[in-house]
Amino acid sequence: MDSTFYTQHGILNTQVRVFKRLTTIANQKGIRLDPGWPTWFDGSWSLPKPGDTWKLTLSSRGVTSSTTLTAEELAAFIAGRWSEVPAKLDRALDALSAPNKTAAPSRWGDHSV
């Protein structure tokens, strides 16, 4: 992990790289995420402290799913080494598409076929 990892630029770079992979996996699965960025760090604008986990919350059609990514996983992902990040994103997306009887209906209605 380099010294820029916990700077604003480093965090934004990491978020963009994760978001690109996330959208690729979502498109492959046919999942359309709600507009806008996923929520990082429970919506806090504070930078994470070194070693803190990074919480990512996704939403699609009113259903939410979260995953937690460790600093080590993210550093390996950014460096292009094997990382658990893609598998965790995959599982979070699967949770969005799983039947959820407690989810509130989308304001757009259910138009599934």
Residue frames as qw, qx, qy, qz and C-alpha x, y, z in Angstrom:
[[0.000, 0.893, 0.451, 0.000, 0.00, 0.00, 0.00],
 [0.464, 0.342, -0.027, 0.817, 1.58, 3.30, -1.00],
 [0.191, -0.266, -0.420, 0.846, 1.55, 6.55, 0.94],
 [0.250, -0.010, -0.216, -0.944, -1.21, 8.07, -1.23],
 [0.253, -0.295, -0.907, -0.165, -3.73, 5.32, -0.45],
 [0.228, -0.639, -0.655, 0.333, -5.38, 7.30, 2.38],
 [0.049, -0.246, 0.057, 0.966, -5.30, 10.71, 0.71],
 [0.538, 0.506, 0.282, -0.612, -8.40, 12.20, -0.92],
 [0.470, 0.550, -0.518, -0.457, -6.91, 11.40, -4.33],
 [0.081, 0.234, -0.969, 0.006, -6.02, 7.83, -3.34],
 [0.361, 0.264, 0.771, -0.454, -9.45, 7.15, -1.92],
 [0.562, 0.572, 0.037, -0.596, -11.20, 8.60, -4.96],
 [0.334, 0.477, -0.746, -0.322, -8.95, 6.55, -7.26],
 [0.091, -0.033, 0.980, -0.174, -9.83, 3.39, -5.32],
 [0.461, 0.416, 0.543, -0.565, -13.54, 4.18, -5.39],
 [0.524, 0.580, -0.269, -0.562, -13.47, 4.79, -9.15],
 [0.232, 0.350, -0.891, -0.175, -11.60, 1.53, -9.83],
 [0.212, 0.142, 0.910, -0.326, -14.00, -0.45, -7.63],
 [0.500, 0.509, 0.283, -0.641, -17.00, 1.26, -9.26],
 [0.440, 0.497, -0.560, -0.496, -15.74, 0.33, -12.75],
 [0.125, 0.119, -0.985, -0.003, -15.43, -3.33, -11.73],
 [0.308, 0.295, 0.710, -0.560, -18.80, -3.17, -9.98],
 [0.547, 0.516, 0.015, -0.659, -20.58, -1.85, -13.06],
 [0.352, 0.378, -0.787, -0.337, -18.90, -4.45, -15.26],
 [0.000, -0.051, -0.979, 0.199, -20.09, -7.28, -13.00],
 [0.385, 0.409, 0.498, -0.660, -23.56, -5.72, -12.67],
 [0.510, 0.491, -0.315, -0.632, -23.89, -5.47, -16.46],
 [0.259, 0.228, -0.925, -0.161, -22.82, -9.09, -16.88],
 [0.053, 0.222, 0.905, -0.359, -25.50, -10.11, -14.38],
 [0.108, -0.523, -0.606, -0.590, -28.15, -7.87, -15.94],
 [0.345, -0.675, -0.517, 0.398, -28.52, -5.85, -12.73],
 [0.185, 0.689, 0.132, 0.688, -29.23, -2.17, -13.06],
 [0.400, -0.295, -0.496, 0.712, -27.97, -0.19, -10.11],
 [0.015, -0.908, -0.387, 0.161, -29.88, 2.85, -8.90],
 [0.428, 0.778, -0.019, 0.460, -28.51, 6.10, -10.38],
 [0.231, -0.885, 0.306, -0.264, -25.56, 7.75, -8.72],
 [0.285, 0.481, -0.781, 0.278, -22.60, 6.41, -6.82],
 [0.712, -0.362, -0.598, 0.066, -22.90, 3.59, -4.34],
 [0.393, -0.866, 0.108, -0.291, -22.65, 4.76, -0.72],
 [0.657, 0.261, -0.533, 0.465, -19.20, 4.51, 0.81],
 [0.267, 0.074, -0.585, 0.762, -18.45, 4.65, 4.55],
 [0.081, -0.619, -0.737, 0.258, -22.17, 4.91, 5.44],
 [0.169, 0.868, 0.339, 0.321, -22.26, 8.26, 3.63],
 [0.474, -0.774, -0.002, 0.421, -19.59, 9.89, 5.81],
 [0.472, 0.858, -0.127, 0.159, -17.33, 12.45, 4.15],
 [0.448, -0.756, 0.476, 0.031, -14.52, 11.63, 6.60],
 [0.544, 0.517, -0.658, -0.063, -11.50, 9.84, 5.20],
 [0.937, -0.290, -0.193, -0.037, -10.99, 6.35, 6.62],
 [0.368, -0.774, 0.516, -0.004, -8.13, 5.80, 9.02],
 [0.386, 0.469, -0.785, -0.121, -5.35, 3.46, 7.88],
 [0.043, 0.066, -0.977, 0.201, -6.44, -0.13, 8.46],
 [0.504, 0.244, 0.442, -0.701, -10.16, 0.69, 8.67],
 [0.382, 0.303, 0.839, 0.241, -12.54, -1.37, 6.58],
 [0.183, 0.148, -0.273, -0.933, -14.38, 0.30, 3.72],
 [0.395, 0.400, 0.777, -0.285, -18.13, -0.28, 3.73],
 [0.137, 0.094, -0.534, -0.829, -19.88, -0.14, 0.37],
 [0.419, 0.391, 0.696, -0.432, -23.68, -0.08, 0.08],
 [0.018, -0.024, -0.687, -0.726, -25.38, -0.73, -3.27],
 [0.460, 0.376, 0.552, -0.585, -28.99, -0.30, -4.26],
 [0.093, 0.000, -0.749, -0.655, -31.14, -1.48, -7.12],
 [0.428, -0.395, -0.592, -0.558, -34.87, -0.90, -7.45],
 [0.532, -0.629, 0.076, -0.562, -35.18, 0.02, -3.77],
 [0.949, -0.281, -0.106, 0.100, -33.27, -3.03, -2.48],
 [0.024, 0.868, -0.472, 0.151, -29.95, -2.45, -0.73],
 [0.964, -0.081, -0.135, 0.214, -26.96, -4.66, -0.10],
 [0.143, -0.915, 0.373, -0.057, -23.67, -3.97, 1.65],
 [0.921, 0.091, -0.209, 0.315, -20.19, -5.40, 1.66],
 [0.389, -0.880, 0.237, 0.134, -17.09, -4.58, 3.63],
 [0.786, 0.506, -0.191, 0.301, -13.70, -4.40, 1.96],
 [0.686, -0.604, 0.019, 0.407, -10.45, -4.48, 3.90],
 [0.045, 0.900, -0.312, -0.302, -7.54, -2.16, 3.21],
 [0.412, -0.366, 0.780, 0.298, -5.40, -5.16, 2.28],
 [0.558, 0.440, 0.696, 0.102, -7.98, -6.43, -0.24],
 [0.318, 0.923, 0.159, -0.147, -8.28, -2.98, -1.79],
 [0.158, -0.781, 0.504, 0.334, -4.51, -2.46, -1.99],
 [0.489, -0.083, 0.820, 0.287, -4.10, -5.82, -3.75],
 [0.485, 0.675, 0.556, -0.008, -6.99, -4.98, -6.11],
 [0.167, 0.953, -0.082, -0.239, -5.48, -1.59, -7.01],
 [0.255, -0.630, 0.666, 0.308, -2.07, -3.19, -7.54],
 [0.672, 0.382, -0.460, -0.437, -3.60, -5.72, -9.95],
 [0.067, 0.228, -0.956, 0.172, -2.94, -8.70, -7.70],
 [0.423, -0.371, -0.803, -0.199, -5.49, -11.36, -6.76],
 [0.155, -0.122, 0.425, -0.883, -8.03, -9.91, -4.36],
 [0.068, 0.398, 0.890, -0.209, -11.32, -10.86, -2.76],
 [0.185, 0.364, 0.093, -0.908, -12.83, -7.53, -3.97],
 [0.399, 0.086, -0.577, -0.707, -14.47, -8.84, -7.19],
 [0.356, -0.234, -0.905, -0.013, -15.97, -11.85, -5.35],
 [0.064, -0.405, -0.598, 0.689, -17.36, -9.59, -2.61],
 [0.282, 0.278, -0.154, -0.905, -18.87, -7.26, -5.22],
 [0.388, -0.026, -0.808, -0.443, -20.36, -10.30, -6.97],
 [0.255, -0.344, -0.861, 0.274, -21.98, -11.52, -3.73],
 [0.073, 0.395, 0.333, -0.853, -23.34, -8.05, -2.93],
 [0.367, 0.189, -0.420, -0.808, -24.90, -7.87, -6.40],
 [0.347, -0.160, -0.910, -0.163, -26.38, -11.37, -5.98],
 [0.090, -0.387, -0.712, 0.578, -28.06, -10.16, -2.78],
 [0.242, 0.315, -0.012, -0.918, -29.70, -7.35, -4.77],
 [0.488, 0.117, -0.591, -0.632, -31.26, -9.77, -7.22],
 [0.163, -0.131, -0.958, 0.195, -32.34, -12.35, -4.63],
 [0.360, -0.619, -0.536, -0.447, -36.06, -12.37, -3.82],
 [0.188, 0.001, -0.538, 0.822, -36.64, -10.08, -0.88],
 [0.224, -0.627, -0.706, -0.240, -40.15, -10.07, 0.48],
 [0.352, -0.707, -0.378, 0.483, -39.37, -7.36, 3.05],
 [0.308, -0.053, 0.227, 0.922, -38.09, -4.81, 0.55],
 [0.282, 0.623, 0.306, -0.662, -40.24, -1.77, -0.05],
 [0.639, 0.560, 0.480, 0.221, -41.67, -1.60, -3.56],
 [0.392, -0.031, 0.240, 0.887, -39.83, 0.63, -5.96],
 [0.224, 0.569, 0.228, -0.757, -41.44, 3.97, -6.73],
 [0.290, 0.364, -0.567, -0.680, -41.34, 2.87, -10.36],
 [0.883, 0.070, 0.130, -0.446, -43.30, -0.31, -9.72],
 [0.557, -0.274, 0.765, 0.173, -42.25, -3.84, -10.46],
 [0.640, 0.593, -0.180, -0.454, -41.86, -4.31, -14.20],
 [0.252, -0.393, 0.869, 0.162, -40.04, -7.61, -14.15],
 [0.740, 0.250, -0.345, -0.521, -40.92, -10.24, -16.71]]
